[in-house]
Amino acid sequence: MNILFVMKHRGNAGNTHAVANYIRVAPKYGHKVAMYGEPQPYLPELSFSKDVLSFDRVAYLFESEIYRLSRLDEAILLGTIGRKRRMIFDMDGMYNPVTKIDDYDFNHASEDERLRWKEYYEALSDTVMKPMIASSGDPRVRPMVFYGYDPALEIKPEAAPAKKYDIMHLGHNWWRWRDIGGKLLPAIAPIRERIGEIGFIGLWWDAPPAEGADAGPEAAFETDPALLQKLRVRTAPSVMYTDVIRTMSTAKINIFTQRPVLHHLKHITLKYFEIFYADTIPLLMLDEQIALEVYGPAVRELMLRRSIGDKILDALARPGHYREVVAAVRKHLTATNSYDRRMAELVAAATA
């Protein structure tokens, strides 16, 4: 089967990395996966195509904005690939009812906005896939984790880069400040002198986007540069998806936070898997039940919801012990979440 993904081309985003894995795995099973569009010089390892006649199915992958092709390209695509052969992956919960978490993060600002998304989805396809383990309860929606784990991508200690940081958070400042500014940094402040370098890698930690309101809600980019400076947190620009794992490997500990509305909706993201490729100790600011479902029982030792400062100091003091915990989680992920399994699930979903 040949599957064409229609999605925004972003080299510093997790969904691009996931589709890259499908592109890599597909030929093993006689399939072909590509992204719609012309080849992108900054993404040389990805397959692109506008030859829609050579594809059996189209998978639209939507994040937090409606990504549309030019009118001509859209007309050609829709006229060539019939409705029954199109599917949608709703990665950011835009097909859900209006959902707001603790008067903070939300998927839609209004019911009118939600209806605009719903109408567009339903004009494209009858099939909406969500990156979830279990069903959402909506009969139109099917769960599929979408992201996978490939042990060949693990960075071994002997091949790891030198450690530059004790603690790293890699990811954009997009609805992250409640966990970072409200929980993580206050826990670090009293033990700061016992910790080495801290690095935040990604966009908008020092300032909101230059586009202003066009970039999204002001609260999504909330930050406190003075606090970051006081705690000597080094910031650096985002990295391409091909550099994420190696960059995380330059830190002894990596902190994993998830956007609150996606956490509430129980969406799985690529970061759930990506962080375990790195030569690092992942500490997870996630719901423990969701973590157990993805990672297995060993993950309890990596949870970072209570006694945050104590857990960080313990991980820095006992790296050997935590490496054993990470090895157990990796073993579980390898057994349950391979991209070979994901490829089979994708084909099954496309033909259902």
C-alpha positions as MATLAB code, in Angstrom:
seq = 'MNILFVMKHRGNAGNTHAVANYIRVAPKYGHKVAMYGEPQPYLPELSFSKDVLSFDRVAYLFESEIYRLSRLDEAILLGTIGRKRRMIFDMDGMYNPVTKIDDYDFNHASEDERLRWKEYYEALSDTVMKPMIASSGDPRVRPMVFYGYDPALEIKPEAAPAKKYDIMHLGHNWWRWRDIGGKLLPAIAPIRERIGEIGFIGLWWDAPPAEGADAGPEAAFETDPALLQKLRVRTAPSVMYTDVIRTMSTAKINIFTQRPVLHHLKHITLKYFEIFYADTIPLLMLDEQIALEVYGPAVRELMLRRSIGDKILDALARPGHYREVVAAVRKHLTATNSYDRRMAELVAAATA';
ca = [
       0.000    0.000    0.000;
       1.180    3.533   -0.805;
       0.222    6.205    1.759;
       0.699    9.940    1.244;
       0.817   12.223    4.313;
      -0.496   15.758    3.909;
       0.979   17.848    6.710;
       2.965   20.955    7.486;
       6.661   20.492    6.720;
       8.486   21.231    9.970;
      11.950   19.919   10.663;
      11.843   20.792   14.367;
       8.600   18.952   15.124;
       7.936   15.468   16.428;
       5.334   14.475   13.861;
       7.882   14.891   11.081;
      10.197   12.484   12.890;
       7.409    9.921   13.238;
       6.524   10.059    9.547;
      10.219    9.731    8.738;
      10.143    6.404   10.583;
       7.157    5.223    8.550;
       9.009    6.212    5.370;
      11.989    4.158    6.545;
      10.049    1.052    7.640;
       7.448    0.875    4.850;
       9.652   -0.748    2.136;
      10.319   -3.765    4.399;
       6.667   -4.727    3.941;
       6.209   -3.710    0.323;
       4.632   -0.358    1.198;
       5.544    3.222    0.335;
       5.074    6.308    2.509;
       5.786    9.901    1.497;
       4.843   13.475    2.347;
       2.865   15.555   -0.109;
       4.896   18.306   -1.716;
       8.116   19.163   -3.474;
      11.417   17.904   -1.981;
      12.639   20.129    0.830;
      16.410   20.823    0.900;
      16.419   20.998    4.705;
      14.721   17.573    4.931;
      16.853   15.540    2.483;
      16.171   12.188    4.157;
      12.388   12.403    3.632;
      10.428   11.245    0.588;
       8.125   13.818   -1.015;
       5.690   13.420   -3.892;
       2.892   15.250   -5.709;
       2.146   12.274   -7.938;
      -1.161   11.483   -6.266;
      -2.037    8.825   -8.856;
       0.705    6.610   -7.404;
      -0.857    6.535   -3.917;
      -3.688    4.393   -2.580;
      -4.495    6.406    0.540;
      -4.073    9.944    1.858;
      -3.487   10.638    5.558;
      -4.057   14.237    6.653;
      -2.065   15.035    9.783;
      -3.310   18.095   11.673;
      -1.697   19.865   14.607;
      -2.969   23.133   16.101;
      -3.714   24.864   12.825;
      -5.619   23.939    9.681;
      -2.952   23.188    7.104;
      -4.315   23.504    3.569;
      -2.721   23.057    0.197;
      -3.134   25.571   -2.601;
      -6.612   25.506   -4.113;
      -5.327   23.833   -7.276;
      -3.352   21.168   -5.404;
      -6.262   20.525   -3.077;
      -8.692   20.141   -5.983;
      -6.383   17.682   -7.743;
      -5.829   15.652   -4.588;
      -9.494   15.480   -3.596;
     -10.526   14.682   -7.136;
      -8.029   11.838   -7.398;
      -8.253   10.206   -3.956;
     -11.860    9.479   -3.053;
     -13.352   10.178    0.358;
     -13.246    6.532    1.441;
      -9.493    6.495    0.812;
      -8.752    9.527    3.014;
      -8.093    9.514    6.732;
      -7.287   12.186    9.306;
      -4.843   12.110   12.203;
      -5.979   14.597   14.859;
      -2.794   15.115   16.853;
      -3.765   18.145   18.980;
      -7.345   17.352   19.948;
      -8.983   19.727   17.499;
     -11.837   17.292   16.788;
     -12.744   17.211   20.489;
     -15.407   19.415   22.063;
     -14.135   22.693   23.497;
     -11.844   21.652   26.346;
     -10.152   24.011   28.809;
      -7.831   22.796   31.565;
      -7.753   24.660   34.896;
      -8.594   27.939   33.143;
      -5.270   27.630   31.330;
      -4.679   25.497   28.230;
      -7.436   24.818   25.709;
      -7.937   23.276   22.286;
     -10.461   25.853   21.001;
     -11.109   29.429   22.031;
     -14.801   29.176   21.132;
     -17.528   26.846   19.898;
     -17.472   28.639   16.538;
     -13.803   27.805   16.122;
     -14.435   24.190   17.066;
     -17.250   23.933   14.499;
     -14.953   25.320   11.790;
     -12.497   22.500   12.469;
     -15.259   19.872   12.694;
     -16.782   20.927    9.386;
     -13.401   20.797    7.657;
     -12.572   17.361    9.061;
     -15.952   15.960    8.086;
     -15.659   17.413    4.584;
     -12.420   15.496    4.087;
     -13.041   12.067    5.583;
     -15.216    9.731    7.615;
     -12.179    8.449    9.534;
     -10.549   10.419   12.354;
      -7.589    8.788   14.089;
      -6.253    9.908   17.459;
      -2.844    9.093   19.011;
      -4.335    7.273   21.984;
      -4.125    3.863   23.616;
      -7.860    3.521   24.262;
     -10.997    4.708   22.498;
     -12.225    8.243   23.167;
     -15.840    7.057   23.198;
     -16.707    8.863   19.964;
     -17.816    6.276   17.359;
     -16.256    8.358   14.552;
     -12.849    8.309   16.217;
     -10.394    5.409   16.209;
      -7.400    5.136   18.557;
      -3.908    4.465   17.215;
      -0.795    5.365   19.180;
       0.880    6.362   15.860;
       4.346    6.865   17.371;
       6.711    3.970   17.940;
      10.007    2.856   19.392;
      13.070    1.620   17.488;
      15.922    0.316   19.695;
      18.352    0.891   16.811;
      18.045    4.621   17.555;
      19.222    4.277   21.157;
      22.414    6.175   21.961;
      24.809    3.830   23.744;
      26.988    5.300   26.531;
      30.191    4.611   24.611;
      28.849    6.536   21.607;
      27.212    9.364   23.556;
      28.430   12.942   23.338;
      30.053   14.572   26.356;
      27.643   15.768   29.013;
      27.191   19.555   29.006;
      24.214   19.733   31.352;
      23.004   18.162   34.553;
      19.405   18.950   33.590;
      17.802   19.638   30.219;
      14.299   20.393   29.028;
      14.094   20.011   25.253;
      10.921   21.351   23.711;
       9.242   24.607   22.799;
       7.681   26.835   25.439;
       4.141   26.127   24.231;
       1.783   25.772   27.209;
       4.706   24.601   29.363;
       5.108   27.354   31.952;
       2.587   25.958   34.426;
       4.774   22.883   34.953;
       8.124   24.621   34.452;
       7.568   27.919   36.253;
       5.031   26.616   38.748;
       6.613   23.293   39.759;
      10.041   22.496   38.343;
      11.915   25.755   38.864;
      10.561   26.376   42.410;
      11.793   22.883   43.343;
      15.208   23.542   41.802;
      15.698   26.962   43.438;
      16.631   25.722   46.973;
      19.054   23.092   45.593;
      20.470   25.132   42.710;
      24.009   25.178   44.119;
      24.052   21.363   44.118;
      23.252   21.147   40.405;
      25.484   21.864   37.429;
      24.393   23.422   34.138;
      20.685   23.578   33.273;
      19.608   23.998   29.648;
      16.256   24.720   28.024;
      16.408   23.951   24.312;
      13.593   25.249   22.123;
      11.636   28.287   21.049;
      10.122   31.095   23.125;
      11.807   30.574   26.498;
      13.393   34.042   26.423;
      10.506   35.881   24.784;
       7.186   35.217   23.017;
       7.057   34.915   19.218;
       7.662   38.052   17.209;
       4.388   37.445   15.337;
       2.428   38.414   18.451;
      -1.223   37.344   18.542;
      -0.913   35.665   15.149;
       1.296   32.993   16.741;
      -1.312   31.903   19.282;
      -2.731   32.801   22.701;
      -0.429   34.947   24.845;
      -0.685   32.489   27.750;
       0.793   29.710   25.597;
       4.172   31.474   25.595;
       4.236   32.677   29.201;
       7.763   32.800   30.605;
       9.890   34.635   33.173;
      13.325   35.473   31.736;
      14.379   37.054   35.037;
      13.721   33.806   36.921;
      15.573   31.786   34.269;
      18.513   34.154   34.601;
      18.421   34.032   38.404;
      18.558   30.219   38.338;
      21.261   30.319   35.643;
      19.196   28.415   33.108;
      20.869   28.501   29.700;
      18.532   28.742   26.725;
      19.286   27.671   23.177;
      17.332   27.540   19.895;
      15.363   24.501   18.794;
      17.119   21.712   16.913;
      16.134   19.697   13.856;
      14.366   16.417   14.552;
      17.473   14.562   13.361;
      19.474   16.158   16.207;
      16.976   15.765   19.054;
      18.213   12.451   20.461;
      21.880   13.387   20.391;
      21.121   16.790   21.941;
      19.175   15.167   24.801;
      22.168   12.874   25.314;
      24.300   15.862   26.324;
      22.401   16.007   29.640;
      22.492   13.656   32.609;
      18.760   14.232   33.200;
      16.020   15.197   30.741;
      12.703   16.537   32.023;
       9.569   15.511   30.104;
       6.514   17.756   30.265;
       3.407   17.507   28.093;
       1.013   20.184   26.985;
      -1.820   20.113   29.586;
      -4.761   19.752   27.194;
      -3.107   16.800   25.417;
      -2.260   15.246   28.771;
      -5.902   15.600   29.807;
      -7.101   14.061   26.521;
      -4.616   11.187   27.000;
      -2.876   11.824   23.715;
       0.481   10.114   23.249;
       3.246   12.154   21.579;
       6.540   11.194   19.970;
       8.414   12.555   22.981;
       7.075    9.613   25.020;
       9.387    7.392   22.973;
      12.071    9.775   21.761;
      13.348   10.625   25.217;
      14.208    6.967   25.882;
      16.493    6.800   22.859;
      18.845    9.309   24.449;
      21.739    8.491   26.758;
      20.090   10.222   29.691;
      17.830    9.717   32.705;
      14.283   10.762   31.737;
      12.261   12.222   34.603;
       8.608   12.451   33.691;
       6.041   15.060   34.734;
       3.154   12.856   33.574;
       0.107   11.165   35.033;
       1.378    7.912   36.538;
      -1.416    5.761   35.097;
      -0.737    6.941   31.545;
       2.989    6.411   32.090;
       2.411    2.867   33.344;
       0.328    2.024   30.281;
       3.079    3.199   27.937;
       6.252    2.258   29.821;
       5.402   -0.622   32.163;
       5.911   -0.870   35.955;
       9.597    0.162   36.011;
       8.618    3.720   35.142;
       7.376    4.438   38.672;
      10.966    5.321   39.630;
      11.127    7.986   36.929;
       8.009    9.936   37.892;
       8.529   13.576   38.795;
       5.297   14.776   40.346;
       6.178   14.840   44.047;
       9.440   15.637   45.911;
      10.866   16.980   42.669;
      14.096   18.316   44.146;
      14.821   15.079   46.033;
      14.226   12.980   42.901;
      16.578   15.135   40.818;
      19.349   14.924   43.413;
      18.856   11.161   43.752;
      19.112   10.666   39.976;
      22.310   12.713   39.865;
      23.764   10.756   42.811;
      22.815    7.247   41.585;
      23.115    7.220   37.782;
      23.901    3.489   37.678;
      20.642    2.591   39.419;
      18.597    4.812   37.108;
      20.304    3.390   34.032;
      18.953   -0.012   35.064;
      15.466    1.479   35.340;
      15.806    3.077   31.898;
      16.981   -0.261   30.458;
      13.840   -1.955   31.800;
      11.600    0.692   30.231;
      13.444    0.405   26.918;
      12.909   -3.352   26.935;
       9.173   -2.836   27.480;
       8.946   -0.241   24.689;
      10.813   -2.484   22.263;
       8.417   -5.350   22.944;
       5.206   -3.341   22.679;
       5.728   -0.319   20.416;
       7.912   -1.145   17.418;
       7.494    0.797   14.184;
       6.962   -2.561   12.476;
       3.813   -2.905   14.591;
       2.845    0.719   13.916;
       3.246    0.212   10.164;
       0.873   -2.767   10.290;
      -1.605   -0.703   12.336;
      -1.411    2.166    9.850;
      -2.167   -0.130    6.909;
      -5.000   -1.784    8.841;
      -6.508    1.611    9.670;
      -6.220    2.733    6.066;
      -8.060   -0.333    4.800;
     -10.709   -0.639    7.529;
];
